[in-house]
Amino acid sequence: MAATEKYVVDGKGERIGVLLDLNDYRKILEELEELESIRAYDKAKASGDEAIPFEKAIEEIEGPRQ
């Protein structure tokens, strides 16, 4: 990602924001989501809790529907 930096400045010329190309923004969001998944995985592994099958987890989350 070779983004050109474009800043938003206030009346004093101080940088207060940044403008991003929409594709760069989407790529950043994708990478943040992946990082969030990695962190959640690392946290789960470190917890030492017993792993359960995905289908079982969904059953427990959804529970009996009324």
N, C-alpha and C positions, 0 to 999 in steps of 0.2 A: 504494500500500500504506500504509494508515493504521493501523499496528499500535499497540496499547497496550503500553507498556513494563511488563513484569513481571519483577522481579529476584529471584534467589535470594540470600539473605544468610547469612553465617556467624554464629556466636554473638556476634561483636562488632558485627554490623550492617553489615559490609563486603560490598559486592556481589561475588559470586563466580560468578554465572551469570545467564542470562536465559531466560525462558520465552517461547516463540513459539507463536502460533496455527499449527496444522498447515498451513493454506493459505499463510500467510506464509512458513513454512519451505520449502515446495515451490517457491514463487515465487523465493525467494532461490537455491535450488539450480539452478533453470532459468536464472536470470540468470548464475550463476557458470559453468555449462556453456557458455553463449553467449559469455561473456567469454573462457573458455579457448580456444574455437574461433577467436575473433577474434585472440587473441594468437598461436596456432599459425599462422594465416594470415599475420599480419604478419611472424613470424619466417621463414616459408618465403619470402615475397616478398623480404625483406631478404637472404636467403642468396645470392641470385643463381643458385641451382641451376636447371638446365633442368627445366621442367615436363613431366610425362609424363601421358598419359591415365589416368583412374581405373582402367579395366579392366586396363591394363598394370601399374599399381601393385599391384592385387590379385593378379594372376598372380605377380608377383615376391615378394610377401609370402607367399602360400600355397605357392608353389613346387611341385615335383612331389610328389604325395601317394603314399605307399607303403602 
